[in-house]
Amino acid sequence: MTDRIIFVCTLLLAGVYFWATAQIPSLELGDPLGPKAFPRILGIGLLVSAAMLFMEILRKSKKPKDGTAAAWRWEPHQWVVVAISVWTALYILTFEPLGFMISTTVYLLALFAYFNRGRWLMNVLTSVLFSVIGYFAFTKLLGVNLARGILPF
């Protein structure tokens, strides 16, 4: 059942991704492929992954069953996947209002706090340094505008 949920979520993600890619403006000058080429390649890779998962689902369903019907229930790792998905959605929603550095630091800190329990100094340093270095690498080195949010820089 979990593989089917992942398959449907992958298809939904691919649909949203292709829609977002279509929103990228095309430029008349410059690269003939334009800025949409790489995102489309990633989207195609996502669809190929979904197709491979679908083939795996079909292959599993053709195997003979042993006759015992096991009741489906949520396993702890499935709750972790759901929680991370919700946390990622909240990160996306707060990205513009709070800005890259604050939202990314909080997002990573919560993930590190769960997956790397008890190492608060390492978790805080990693979250903050990743956000700060990432922000300046994108804005200063690559010239990419990231959301500033409530910070003045």
Secondary structure as UniProt FT lines:
FT   HELIX           2..22
FT   TURN            35..36
FT   HELIX           37..62
FT   HELIX           76..98
FT   HELIX           100..115
FT   TURN            116..118
FT   HELIX           120..136
FT   HELIX           137..141
FT   TURN            149..150
//
